[in-house]
Amino acid sequence: MPNDSSKDGYHHGDLRNALLSAAEGLLVQHGPGGLSLREVARVAGVSHTAPYRHFSDKAALLQALARRGFERLHAAMTDAAAGVPHGPEQQLIAAGIACVRHAVNHAEITQLMFGGTLASTVDAAGDMSGRDAFAALQTIIESGISAGVFRQREPRELALVAWTSMHGLAMLMTAGLLEVDTGNPAALDQLVGSVASNVIYGIAR
């Protein structure tokens, strides 16, 4: 007799990602209130009981979506910084641009990550993903301090300056409270780069 995973048309390792992709699509269309495990199962094309193999309830599903958002953010920032071999100042700008781009391109997930939608913080794994994103900035700051281009201050303190600046800018953009064409990548990068440059001016030696 075939097991439930074959009946649903997914191997065990694929079902979770299929459910998360379906849930993200529903989040974009309807917000957190439009999500239910049953609706996610319907969109994913699996039985209504299939989501419970990975998510105990809707809150667990939302936590997993937020965790995936933090993982994407961390990857985007580290990849951007790694692609700039011109020193910590330019790496910080690149990471800041990547941070805001992620927020603009995934506004609903960003609101889920930072907007207080979840009743409590994400679980330990999700919380670590958020810390990883912050740590990407702190690593750049530490390199800048070692190179003598940033102030000799506690790296975490300077990283908080960069993190809160980029996060605040991102949240203002996703809320539509800034007059900037977020559909224009060049204009977006220019604005974020300018703000990041002013952050660097504030923490430079």
C-alpha positions as CSV (number, residue, x, y, z in Angstrom):
1,M,0.0,0.0,0.0
2,P,1.5,3.4,-0.9
3,N,2.2,5.7,2.0
4,D,0.5,9.2,2.4
5,S,3.5,11.1,0.9
6,S,3.3,9.2,-2.4
7,K,-0.5,9.7,-2.4
8,D,0.1,13.5,-2.1
9,G,2.6,13.4,-4.9
10,Y,5.5,14.6,-2.9
11,H,8.6,12.9,-1.5
12,H,9.1,13.5,2.2
13,G,11.7,16.2,1.7
14,D,9.6,18.2,-0.8
15,L,6.3,18.5,1.0
16,R,7.5,21.0,3.6
17,N,8.9,23.4,0.9
18,A,5.7,22.9,-1.2
19,L,3.6,23.9,1.8
20,L,5.7,26.9,2.6
21,S,5.6,28.1,-1.0
22,A,1.8,27.8,-1.1
23,A,1.6,29.6,2.3
24,E,3.8,32.4,1.0
25,G,1.6,32.9,-2.0
26,L,-1.5,33.1,0.2
27,L,0.3,35.5,2.5
28,V,1.0,37.8,-0.4
29,Q,-2.6,37.6,-1.6
30,H,-4.5,37.8,1.6
31,G,-2.2,38.5,4.5
32,P,-1.9,36.4,7.6
33,G,-5.6,36.4,8.2
34,G,-6.1,34.6,4.9
35,L,-3.9,31.7,5.9
36,S,-5.1,28.3,7.1
37,L,-3.6,24.9,7.0
38,R,-6.5,23.6,5.1
39,E,-6.2,26.4,2.4
40,V,-2.5,25.9,2.2
41,A,-3.0,22.2,1.6
42,R,-5.6,23.0,-1.1
43,V,-3.2,25.3,-2.9
44,A,-0.3,22.8,-2.6
45,G,-2.5,20.1,-4.0
46,V,-2.2,17.7,-1.0
47,S,-4.6,16.2,1.5
48,H,-5.9,18.5,4.2
49,T,-4.0,16.5,6.8
50,A,-0.7,16.7,5.0
51,P,0.4,20.1,6.6
52,Y,0.3,18.6,10.1
53,R,3.3,16.4,9.3
54,H,5.4,19.5,9.5
55,F,3.3,22.2,11.2
56,S,1.3,21.7,14.4
57,D,-0.8,24.7,13.8
58,K,-1.1,28.0,11.9
59,A,1.3,29.7,14.3
60,A,4.0,27.1,13.6
61,L,3.5,27.7,9.8
62,L,3.9,31.5,10.3
63,Q,7.0,30.9,12.3
64,A,8.5,28.8,9.6
65,L,7.7,31.5,7.0
66,A,9.4,34.1,9.1
67,R,12.4,31.8,9.6
68,R,12.7,31.3,5.9
69,G,12.5,35.1,5.4
70,F,15.4,35.6,7.8
71,E,17.4,32.9,6.0
72,R,16.9,34.6,2.7
73,L,17.8,38.0,4.2
74,H,21.0,36.6,5.6
75,A,22.0,35.0,2.3
76,A,21.2,38.1,0.4
77,M,23.3,40.3,2.6
78,T,26.3,38.0,2.8
79,D,26.3,37.3,-0.9
80,A,26.1,41.1,-1.6
81,A,29.0,41.8,0.7
82,A,31.1,38.9,-0.7
83,G,30.6,40.3,-4.2
84,V,32.3,43.6,-3.2
85,P,36.1,43.2,-2.7
86,H,36.7,46.9,-2.2
87,G,36.7,47.1,1.6
88,P,34.3,47.2,4.5
89,E,32.7,50.6,3.5
90,Q,31.5,49.3,0.2
91,Q,30.6,46.0,1.7
92,L,28.4,47.7,4.2
93,I,26.7,49.7,1.5
94,A,26.1,46.5,-0.6
95,A,24.7,44.7,2.4
96,G,22.4,47.6,3.2
97,I,21.1,47.7,-0.4
98,A,20.5,43.9,-0.2
99,C,18.6,44.3,3.1
100,V,16.2,46.9,1.7
101,R,15.8,45.2,-1.6
102,H,14.8,42.0,0.2
103,A,12.2,44.0,2.2
104,V,10.7,45.7,-0.9
105,N,10.6,42.5,-2.9
106,H,9.1,40.4,0.0
107,A,7.1,43.0,1.8
108,E,4.6,40.6,3.3
109,I,7.3,38.3,4.6
110,T,9.1,41.3,6.0
111,Q,6.1,42.5,7.9
112,L,5.7,39.0,9.2
113,M,9.4,38.9,10.3
114,F,9.4,42.4,12.0
115,G,5.8,43.6,12.2
116,G,4.7,41.9,15.4
117,T,2.2,39.7,13.6
118,L,3.4,36.6,15.5
119,A,2.1,36.3,19.0
120,S,5.7,35.7,20.2
121,T,9.1,35.6,18.8
122,V,9.9,32.8,16.4
123,D,11.3,29.6,17.9
124,A,15.0,29.1,18.8
125,A,15.9,28.2,15.2
126,G,14.1,31.2,13.8
127,D,15.5,33.5,16.3
128,M,19.0,32.3,15.4
129,S,18.2,33.0,11.7
130,G,17.4,36.6,12.7
131,R,20.7,36.9,14.6
132,D,22.6,35.6,11.6
133,A,21.3,38.4,9.5
134,F,22.4,40.9,12.1
135,A,25.8,39.1,12.5
136,A,26.4,39.6,8.8
137,L,26.6,43.4,9.4
138,Q,28.6,42.9,12.6
139,T,31.2,40.9,10.7
140,I,31.6,43.8,8.2
141,I,31.9,46.3,11.0
142,E,34.6,44.1,12.7
143,S,36.6,44.0,9.5
144,G,36.3,47.8,9.2
145,I,37.5,48.3,12.8
146,S,40.5,46.0,12.1
147,A,41.3,47.9,8.9
148,G,41.2,51.2,10.8
149,V,38.3,52.7,8.8
150,F,35.6,52.4,11.5
151,R,35.8,53.8,15.0
152,Q,37.3,51.7,17.8
153,R,34.0,51.0,19.4
154,E,32.1,47.9,20.4
155,P,31.3,46.1,17.0
156,R,27.8,45.2,18.1
157,E,27.1,48.9,19.0
158,L,28.2,50.1,15.5
159,A,26.4,47.2,13.9
160,L,23.2,48.3,15.6
161,V,23.6,51.7,14.0
162,A,23.7,50.2,10.6
163,W,21.0,47.6,11.3
164,T,18.5,50.0,12.7
165,S,19.1,52.5,9.9
166,M,18.6,50.0,7.1
167,H,15.7,48.3,8.9
168,G,13.9,51.6,9.5
169,L,14.4,52.6,5.9
170,A,13.1,49.2,4.7
171,M,10.0,49.4,6.9
172,L,9.2,52.9,5.8
173,M,9.4,51.8,2.2
174,T,7.3,48.7,2.6
175,A,4.7,50.9,4.4
176,G,4.6,53.3,1.5
177,L,5.7,56.2,3.7
178,L,8.6,57.4,1.6
179,E,8.4,59.1,-1.8
180,V,10.5,56.6,-3.7
181,D,9.7,54.5,-6.7
182,T,10.4,51.0,-5.3
183,G,9.8,49.6,-8.7
184,N,12.8,51.5,-10.0
185,P,15.9,49.4,-8.9
186,A,18.3,52.2,-9.8
187,A,16.5,54.8,-7.7
188,L,16.1,52.4,-4.9
189,D,19.8,51.5,-4.8
190,Q,20.7,55.2,-5.0
191,L,18.6,56.1,-2.0
192,V,19.8,53.2,0.1
193,G,23.4,53.8,-0.9
194,S,23.1,57.4,0.2
195,V,21.6,56.5,3.6
196,A,24.3,53.8,4.0
197,S,27.0,56.2,3.1
198,N,25.8,58.6,5.9
199,V,25.8,55.7,8.3
200,I,29.4,55.1,7.4
201,Y,30.2,58.8,7.8
202,G,28.8,58.5,11.3
203,I,30.9,55.5,12.3
204,A,34.1,56.2,10.4
205,R,37.2,57.3,12.1
